[in-house]
């Protein structure tokens, strides 16, 4: 069908759709802060992955909820988690790929890029007063460089505007795979961003079923490895969805593959079927199991940080306080090294 350029036929419907468990409840999108951010997004003609991918956390993140904070959070942590966060999706709202899990619109020939988008994104972030922003994008296989230079320009404009105003902005970029082209990957990895994220999404066995045929498991590993090689100072990050039929051994193997590429951060979240056309949930993983994976990631595998929970998403604010501190620590170490 035309709305699934690389994903083949829609998945067959199972005899019975699993009912959602009690722990899968998200905050409603009703707060004044939510309405304020939505107004800015609309007025500047921007897209957010929060809306396009039907993220369940939009009310919490945009509304400045306290989401994943713990009871022992410091005042600084509580202040951060009370700040509204949105993930801006650049290069349009239409993807050239058709993954079986994703609700973003697809087309072989999306509209052209908006040359003014770098300025619009910088204006939006400036209005929101953020100190940590997540950029993501659709895949643009229709473009000669798959949008690599455009992505780089957005990051650089964000950094320029905030620096000119005497502020410091941490930029996380959740990137496409650029068809594995190392030059295009390096172009984004060296743009001035602080966190380079690219999602593996699932285990190797399930990748052909879950992702578009052009998005290979090994290609994703290569993207993350080359981003670190192109910019050794950058933090690398990826996300894994659970509940698609993966085994524990397969999850462990995926984590080992990621650590072999020196990936710093991993997140785990429950796959939720966005519409009846999309891949069906095989299992609802319990919060206790998500906590087990967090312990394995941080204490056994050596990831610097892991956010793990049913409603955690790759760009969810749960990890931003820690990520921000890691970047600050890196900057301090660099300054001290120069001083010594």
C-alpha positions as CSV (number, residue, x, y, z in Angstrom):
1,X,0.0,0.0,0.0
2,X,1.2,3.6,-0.6
3,X,1.3,4.4,3.1
4,X,3.8,1.6,3.8
5,X,6.7,2.2,1.3
6,X,9.1,-0.3,2.8
7,X,7.1,-2.2,5.4
8,X,5.2,-4.7,3.3
9,X,1.7,-5.8,4.3
10,X,0.1,-4.8,7.6
11,X,0.6,-7.4,10.3
12,X,-2.2,-9.9,10.7
13,X,-4.6,-9.4,13.6
14,X,-4.3,-11.9,16.4
15,X,-7.4,-13.7,17.7
16,X,-7.3,-11.6,20.8
17,X,-5.8,-8.2,21.6
18,X,-4.1,-8.2,25.0
19,X,-5.8,-5.8,27.5
20,X,-3.6,-3.1,28.9
21,X,-2.4,-3.7,32.5
22,X,-3.1,-1.2,35.3
23,X,0.4,0.2,35.3
24,X,0.1,1.7,31.8
25,X,-1.5,5.0,32.8
26,X,-0.1,8.3,31.6
27,X,-0.9,11.9,32.7
28,X,-3.7,13.6,30.6
29,X,-2.7,16.4,28.3
30,X,-4.7,19.2,29.8
31,X,-2.2,21.6,31.6
32,X,-1.6,25.3,30.8
33,X,2.0,24.5,30.0
34,X,0.9,21.8,27.5
35,X,-1.3,24.3,25.7
36,X,1.5,26.9,25.7
37,X,4.0,24.5,24.0
38,X,1.4,23.3,21.6
39,X,0.6,26.9,20.6
40,X,4.3,27.6,19.9
41,X,4.7,24.5,17.8
42,X,1.6,25.4,15.8
43,X,2.6,29.0,15.2
44,X,6.0,28.2,13.9
45,X,4.9,25.3,11.8
46,X,7.0,22.7,13.6
47,X,6.4,19.0,14.2
48,X,7.1,17.1,17.4
49,X,7.6,13.4,17.7
50,X,5.5,13.6,20.8
51,X,2.4,14.2,18.7
52,X,3.3,12.5,15.4
53,X,4.3,9.2,17.1
54,X,1.3,9.4,19.6
55,X,3.6,9.3,22.6
56,X,1.7,8.4,25.8
57,X,3.9,10.8,27.9
58,X,2.9,14.0,26.1
59,X,0.8,15.3,29.0
60,X,3.6,14.6,31.5
61,X,6.5,16.0,29.5
62,X,4.8,19.0,27.9
63,X,2.9,19.8,31.1
64,X,6.0,19.7,33.3
65,X,5.0,16.7,35.4
66,X,7.3,15.0,37.8
67,X,7.2,11.7,35.9
68,X,10.1,9.5,36.9
69,X,11.6,11.3,39.8
70,X,12.2,9.4,43.0
71,X,11.0,10.3,46.5
72,X,14.6,11.2,47.4
73,X,15.1,13.7,44.5
74,X,17.1,16.8,45.4
75,X,15.6,20.2,45.0
76,X,17.7,20.7,41.8
77,X,16.4,17.4,40.4
78,X,12.8,18.2,41.3
79,X,13.1,21.6,39.5
80,X,14.5,19.9,36.4
81,X,11.8,17.3,36.3
82,X,9.1,20.0,36.7
83,X,10.3,21.7,33.5
84,X,8.3,21.0,30.4
85,X,10.1,19.1,27.7
86,X,9.3,18.5,24.1
87,X,11.1,16.6,21.4
88,X,11.2,18.5,18.1
89,X,10.9,16.5,14.9
90,X,12.8,18.2,12.1
91,X,12.7,17.6,8.3
92,X,8.9,17.4,8.2
93,X,6.3,15.1,9.6
94,X,6.4,12.4,6.8
95,X,8.9,9.6,6.7
96,X,10.2,7.7,3.7
97,X,10.2,4.4,5.6
98,X,7.4,2.3,7.0
99,X,8.2,0.5,10.2
100,X,5.6,-1.8,11.6
101,X,5.6,-0.2,15.1
102,X,5.6,3.5,14.1
103,X,2.6,5.9,13.8
104,X,4.5,8.6,11.8
105,X,3.1,9.3,8.3
106,X,5.0,7.7,5.4
107,X,5.5,8.6,1.7
108,X,8.1,7.9,-1.0
109,X,8.3,11.6,-1.7
110,X,7.7,13.9,1.3
111,X,7.4,17.7,0.9
112,X,10.7,19.6,0.5
113,X,12.7,20.7,3.6
114,X,12.0,24.0,5.1
115,X,15.1,26.2,4.7
116,X,13.9,28.4,7.6
117,X,13.5,25.5,10.0
118,X,16.9,26.0,11.9
119,X,15.8,29.5,12.8
120,X,12.3,28.4,13.7
121,X,13.6,25.6,16.0
122,X,16.0,28.0,17.7
123,X,13.1,30.5,18.3
124,X,10.9,27.9,19.8
125,X,13.5,26.6,22.1
126,X,14.4,30.2,23.1
127,X,10.7,30.9,23.9
128,X,10.5,27.7,26.0
129,X,13.6,28.6,28.0
130,X,15.0,25.1,27.9
131,X,18.6,24.1,28.8
132,X,18.2,20.6,27.3
133,X,16.5,19.9,24.0
134,X,16.0,16.7,22.0
135,X,15.9,16.8,18.2
136,X,14.8,13.9,16.1
137,X,13.8,13.5,12.5
138,X,12.0,11.4,10.0
139,X,14.1,9.4,7.5
140,X,14.6,11.3,4.2
141,X,15.9,8.6,1.8
142,X,14.6,10.9,-1.0
143,X,17.3,13.4,-0.4
144,X,20.9,13.1,-1.7
145,X,22.4,13.5,1.8
146,X,19.3,12.1,3.6
147,X,19.0,15.4,5.4
148,X,22.4,15.2,7.1
149,X,23.4,18.8,6.4
150,X,20.0,20.1,7.4
151,X,20.3,18.3,10.7
152,X,23.7,19.8,11.3
153,X,22.4,23.3,10.5
154,X,19.6,23.0,13.1
155,X,22.1,21.9,15.8
156,X,24.5,24.7,15.0
157,X,21.8,27.4,15.0
158,X,20.5,26.2,18.3
159,X,24.0,26.4,19.8
160,X,24.6,29.8,18.2
161,X,21.4,31.4,19.4
162,X,21.8,30.2,23.0
163,X,25.5,31.1,23.2
164,X,24.7,34.6,21.9
165,X,22.2,35.0,24.7
166,X,24.7,33.9,27.3
167,X,23.0,30.5,28.0
168,X,24.2,26.9,27.7
169,X,22.1,24.5,25.8
170,X,22.6,20.7,25.7
171,X,21.5,19.2,22.5
172,X,20.5,15.5,22.1
173,X,20.0,14.3,18.5
174,X,18.0,11.2,17.9
175,X,19.1,10.6,14.3
176,X,18.1,8.4,11.3
177,X,20.7,5.9,10.0
178,X,21.6,7.9,6.9
179,X,21.8,4.5,5.1
180,X,24.9,3.8,7.0
181,X,26.9,6.4,5.2
182,X,29.8,7.2,7.5
183,X,30.5,10.7,6.1
184,X,26.8,11.7,6.7
185,X,26.9,10.2,10.2
186,X,30.1,12.1,11.0
187,X,28.6,15.3,9.7
188,X,25.9,15.2,12.4
189,X,28.1,13.7,15.1
190,X,30.5,16.6,14.8
191,X,27.8,19.4,14.5
192,X,28.2,20.5,18.1
193,X,25.6,18.2,19.7
194,X,26.2,16.7,23.1
195,X,24.3,13.3,22.8
196,X,24.1,11.2,19.6
197,X,21.2,8.9,19.8
198,X,20.1,6.2,17.3
199,X,17.6,3.5,18.2
200,X,18.2,-0.2,17.7
201,X,14.5,-0.6,18.6
202,X,14.5,-4.4,19.1
203,X,16.6,-7.6,19.0
204,X,18.3,-8.8,15.8
205,X,15.9,-11.7,15.2
206,X,12.8,-9.4,15.3
207,X,14.4,-6.5,13.3
208,X,13.1,-7.6,9.9
209,X,9.5,-7.9,11.2
210,X,9.6,-4.7,13.3
211,X,11.6,-2.2,11.3
212,X,11.6,-1.1,7.6
213,X,13.7,-3.4,5.4
214,X,16.3,-0.6,5.0
215,X,16.9,-0.4,8.7
216,X,19.2,-3.3,9.6
217,X,20.3,-4.3,13.1
218,X,24.0,-4.4,12.1
219,X,23.7,-1.1,10.3
220,X,22.4,0.5,13.5
221,X,25.3,-0.9,15.5
222,X,27.7,0.5,12.8
223,X,26.0,4.0,13.1
224,X,26.5,4.1,16.8
225,X,30.1,2.9,16.6
226,X,31.0,5.4,13.9
227,X,29.4,8.3,15.7
228,X,31.6,7.7,18.7
229,X,34.7,7.2,16.4
230,X,33.9,10.5,14.6
231,X,33.5,12.4,17.9
232,X,35.0,10.5,20.9
233,X,33.7,13.1,23.3
234,X,30.0,12.6,22.4
235,X,27.7,10.5,24.5
236,X,25.9,7.8,22.5
237,X,22.5,6.5,23.4
238,X,19.9,3.9,22.1
239,X,16.5,2.6,22.9
240,X,15.0,-0.9,23.0
241,X,11.2,-1.7,23.0
242,X,10.1,-4.7,25.0
243,X,6.9,-6.8,24.5
244,X,7.5,-7.7,20.9
245,X,8.3,-11.4,21.5
246,X,12.0,-11.0,22.4
247,X,13.7,-13.5,24.8
248,X,15.9,-12.5,27.8
249,X,18.9,-14.0,26.1
250,X,18.3,-11.9,23.0
251,X,18.0,-8.7,25.1
252,X,21.3,-9.5,26.8
253,X,23.0,-10.2,23.4
254,X,21.7,-6.8,22.1
255,X,23.1,-5.0,25.2
256,X,26.5,-6.8,24.8
257,X,26.6,-5.7,21.1
258,X,25.9,-2.1,22.2
259,X,28.6,-2.1,24.9
260,X,31.0,-3.5,22.3
261,X,30.4,-0.3,20.4
262,X,31.0,1.8,23.6
263,X,27.4,3.0,23.7
264,X,26.9,5.0,27.0
265,X,23.2,5.0,27.6
266,X,20.3,2.6,26.9
267,X,16.6,3.0,27.6
268,X,13.9,0.3,27.8
269,X,10.2,0.9,27.3
270,X,7.0,-1.0,26.6
271,X,6.0,-1.3,23.0
272,X,2.4,0.0,22.6
273,X,0.4,-0.6,19.4
274,X,-0.5,2.9,18.1
275,X,-3.3,1.8,15.7
276,X,-5.0,-1.5,14.6
277,X,-2.8,-1.4,11.5
278,X,0.4,-1.7,13.4
279,X,2.3,-4.6,15.0
280,X,0.5,-6.2,17.9
281,X,1.8,-6.4,21.5
282,X,3.0,-9.9,22.4
283,X,3.5,-9.2,26.1
284,X,3.1,-6.4,28.7
285,X,6.3,-6.4,30.6
286,X,6.0,-5.7,34.3
287,X,7.6,-2.7,36.1
288,X,9.6,-5.2,38.2
289,X,11.1,-6.8,35.0
290,X,12.0,-3.3,33.7
291,X,13.8,-2.6,37.0
292,X,15.7,-5.9,36.5
293,X,16.9,-4.8,33.1
294,X,18.0,-1.4,34.6
295,X,20.2,-3.2,37.1
296,X,21.6,-5.5,34.5
297,X,22.4,-2.5,32.2
298,X,24.1,-0.3,34.9
299,X,25.6,-2.8,37.3
300,X,26.4,-5.8,35.1
301,X,26.9,-4.4,31.5
302,X,28.5,-1.1,32.4
303,X,26.2,1.4,30.7
304,X,26.7,4.8,32.3
305,X,22.9,5.2,32.6
306,X,19.7,3.3,31.9
307,X,16.2,4.6,32.0
308,X,13.8,1.6,32.1
309,X,10.0,1.5,32.6
310,X,6.8,0.7,30.8
311,X,6.3,4.3,29.7
312,X,9.9,5.3,29.2
313,X,10.7,6.4,25.6
314,X,14.0,7.1,24.0
315,X,13.5,10.9,24.3
316,X,11.6,10.9,27.6
317,X,12.8,13.3,30.2
318,X,13.5,10.6,32.7
319,X,17.2,10.5,31.9
320,X,17.8,14.1,31.1
321,X,18.9,15.2,34.6
322,X,21.6,12.5,34.6
323,X,22.6,13.1,31.0
324,X,22.9,16.8,31.7
325,X,25.2,16.1,34.6
326,X,27.3,13.7,32.6
327,X,27.9,16.4,30.0
328,X,28.7,19.0,32.7
329,X,31.1,16.5,34.2
330,X,32.8,16.0,30.9
331,X,33.2,19.8,30.4
332,X,34.6,20.2,33.9
333,X,37.2,17.4,33.3
334,X,38.2,19.0,30.0
335,X,38.7,22.4,31.6
336,X,40.7,20.9,34.5
337,X,42.8,19.0,32.0
338,X,43.6,22.2,30.2
339,X,44.4,24.1,33.4
340,X,46.8,21.3,34.5
